[in-house]
């Protein structure tokens, strides 16, 4: 289960990275108006990749307070006619967590496979522990 979950999380992170990397890039924008309730929506004016200046309303829930006049970065997907506020790198922590879960699940699967086929770890573990203690005693 951990292996499959880790692979799913890695897939999600890679999908997020692909989505970000197929955009037209970052464009500077300027907040021209905000919503009165806690500034969760902002009207932002930016010039897209085609050179046309647009004003769009963006929502965000990252705790960032938008104030009129603040400069922001806009990520634009012109083929989909979609734009959003750039929140920075969101996919790397997801890929790292998924990779760790995948490694943990793969290690557990190998140990379960070995245990199921009668491989006992007592002798191997004792040899490992003996060598490790010998190296530690030499190091001191």
DOMARNU-513693 format. One line per 10 residues: number of its first residue (from 1); their letters; for each residue x, z, y of C-alpha. Coordinates in nm, 4 decimals, padded with zeros to 6 digits. Each point is the difference from the previous one (the first is absolute). Example, Ala and Ser with C-alpha at 12.3 -4.5 7.8 and 13.67 -1.06 7.14 Angstrom:
BEGIN
1> as> 01.2300/00.7800/-00.4500 ~ 00.1370/-00.0660/00.3440 $
//
This chain:
BEGIN
1> xxxxxxxxxx> 00.0000/00.0000/00.0000 ~ 00.2818/00.0865/00.2390 ~ 00.1733/-00.3303/-00.0774 ~ -00.3143/-00.2043/00.0684 ~ -00.0772/00.2025/00.3132 ~ 00.3554/-00.0495/00.1267 ~ -00.0205/-00.3741/-00.0579 ~ -00.3326/-00.0116/00.1869 ~ 00.1492/00.1885/00.2958 ~ 00.3030/-00.2327/00.0070 $
11> xxxxxxxxxx> -00.2352/-00.2994/-00.0083 ~ -00.1964/00.1437/00.2923 ~ 00.3171/00.0528/00.2042 ~ 00.1263/-00.3505/-00.0729 ~ -00.3404/-00.1427/00.0986 ~ 00.0189/00.1906/00.3292 ~ 00.3518/-00.1330/00.0617 ~ -00.1093/-00.3570/-00.0736 ~ -00.2945/00.0352/00.2386 ~ 00.2267/00.1245/00.2791 $
21> xxxxxxxxxx> 00.2673/-00.2636/-00.0612 ~ -00.2421/-00.2934/00.0103 ~ -00.1173/00.0906/00.3491 ~ 00.1175/-00.1894/00.3053 ~ 00.1948/00.3046/00.1118 ~ -00.0167/00.2617/00.2705 ~ -00.1180/-00.0683/00.3505 ~ 00.0044/00.2380/00.2954 ~ -00.3350/00.1132/00.1295 ~ -00.1348/00.2238/00.2736 $
31> xxxxxxxxxx> -00.2971/00.2352/-00.0228 ~ -00.2518/-00.0988/00.2669 ~ -00.2861/00.2375/-00.0907 ~ -00.0719/00.2834/-00.2435 ~ -00.3079/00.1548/-00.1517 ~ -00.1064/00.3291/00.1529 ~ -00.0259/00.1892/-00.3295 ~ 00.3565/00.1098/-00.0837 ~ 00.1476/-00.3440/00.0677 ~ -00.0512/-00.1273/-00.3567 $
41> xxxxxxxxxx> -00.0702/-00.3542/00.1151 ~ 00.1945/-00.1980/00.2544 ~ -00.0401/-00.3373/00.1665 ~ 00.3421/-00.1630/-00.0159 ~ 00.1133/-00.3110/00.1824 ~ 00.2711/-00.2042/-00.1769 ~ 00.1340/-00.3532/-00.0126 ~ -00.0156/-00.1441/-00.3505 ~ 00.2299/-00.2474/-00.1745 ~ -00.1909/-00.2927/00.1497 $
51> xxxxxxxxxx> 00.0671/00.1226/00.3549 ~ -00.3623/00.0958/00.0713 ~ -00.0624/00.3441/00.1499 ~ -00.2762/00.1860/-00.1800 ~ -00.1696/00.3361/00.0396 ~ -00.1145/00.1683/-00.3206 ~ -00.1319/00.3418/-00.0931 ~ 00.2039/00.1892/-00.2590 ~ -00.0835/00.3211/-00.1837 ~ 00.2590/00.2412/-00.1327 $
61> xxxxxxxxxx> -00.0065/00.3339/-00.1743 ~ 00.3720/00.0837/-00.0057 ~ -00.0290/00.2676/00.2673 ~ 00.1605/-00.2184/00.2648 ~ -00.1692/00.0415/00.3361 ~ -00.0362/-00.3265/00.1869 ~ -00.0004/00.0212/00.3759 ~ -00.0609/-00.2788/00.2457 ~ 00.3227/-00.1822/00.0817 ~ 00.1842/00.1048/-00.3167 $
71> xxxxxxxxxx> 00.2027/-00.2709/-00.1717 ~ -00.0729/-00.0607/-00.3698 ~ 00.1104/-00.2439/-00.2686 ~ -00.2586/-00.2359/-00.1501 ~ 00.0479/-00.1688/-00.3387 ~ -00.1843/-00.3349/-00.0165 ~ -00.1177/-00.2175/-00.2919 ~ -00.1098/-00.3220/00.1755 ~ -00.1267/-00.1758/-00.3164 ~ -00.2448/00.2829/-00.0657 $
81> xxxxxxxxxx> -00.0726/00.0545/00.3698 ~ 00.0923/00.3644/-00.0527 ~ 00.2084/00.2432/00.2038 ~ 00.0686/00.3720/-00.0251 ~ 00.2053/00.2687/00.1654 ~ 00.3395/00.0269/-00.1665 ~ 00.0457/00.3432/-00.1536 ~ 00.3537/-00.0630/-00.1194 ~ 00.1254/-00.0054/-00.3551 ~ -00.2852/00.1096/-00.2276 $
91> xxxxxxxxxx> 00.0980/-00.1648/-00.3283 ~ 00.3474/00.1420/-00.0742 ~ -00.1124/00.3574/-00.0863 ~ -00.2690/-00.1446/-00.2280 ~ 00.2529/-00.2191/-00.1836 ~ 00.2455/00.2901/-00.0380 ~ -00.2696/00.2363/-00.1330 ~ -00.1240/-00.2659/-00.2416 ~ 00.3538/-00.0668/-00.1206 ~ 00.0579/00.3693/-00.0663 $
101> xxxxxxxxxx> -00.3289/00.0273/-00.1882 ~ 00.0891/-00.3099/-00.2023 ~ 00.3415/00.1423/-00.0940 ~ -00.1552/00.3330/-00.0935 ~ -00.2662/-00.1715/-00.2103 ~ 00.2527/-00.2295/-00.1695 ~ 00.2261/00.2947/-00.0850 ~ -00.2935/00.1937/-00.1399 ~ -00.1085/-00.3011/-00.2035 ~ 00.3481/-00.0390/-00.1506 $
111> xxxxxxxxxx> 00.0185/00.3710/-00.0853 ~ -00.3472/-00.0102/-00.1539 ~ 00.0961/-00.3075/-00.2032 ~ 00.3183/00.1676/-00.1259 ~ -00.1852/00.3211/-00.0849 ~ -00.2708/-00.1943/-00.1829 ~ 00.2609/-00.1748/-00.2154 ~ 00.1671/00.3247/-00.1034 ~ 00.3011/00.0064/00.2314 ~ 00.0712/00.3633/00.0754 $
121> xxxxxxxxxx> 00.1738/00.0786/00.3248 ~ 00.1509/00.3350/-00.1035 ~ 00.3346/-00.1423/-00.1168 ~ 00.0267/-00.2478/00.2856 ~ -00.0933/00.2645/00.2539 ~ 00.2493/00.2486/-00.1476 ~ 00.2798/-00.2603/00.0170 ~ -00.0919/-00.0848/00.3575 ~ -00.0077/00.3661/00.0989 ~ 00.3345/00.0659/-00.1672 $
131> xxxxxxxxxx> 00.1682/-00.2901/00.1794 ~ -00.1570/00.0969/00.3302 ~ 00.1199/00.3603/-00.0261 ~ 00.3485/-00.1205/-00.0944 ~ 00.0132/-00.2216/00.3087 ~ -00.1232/00.2823/00.2220 ~ 00.2613/00.2400/-00.1381 ~ 00.2745/-00.2597/00.0607 ~ -00.1238/-00.0559/00.3534 ~ 00.0155/00.3663/00.0954 $
//
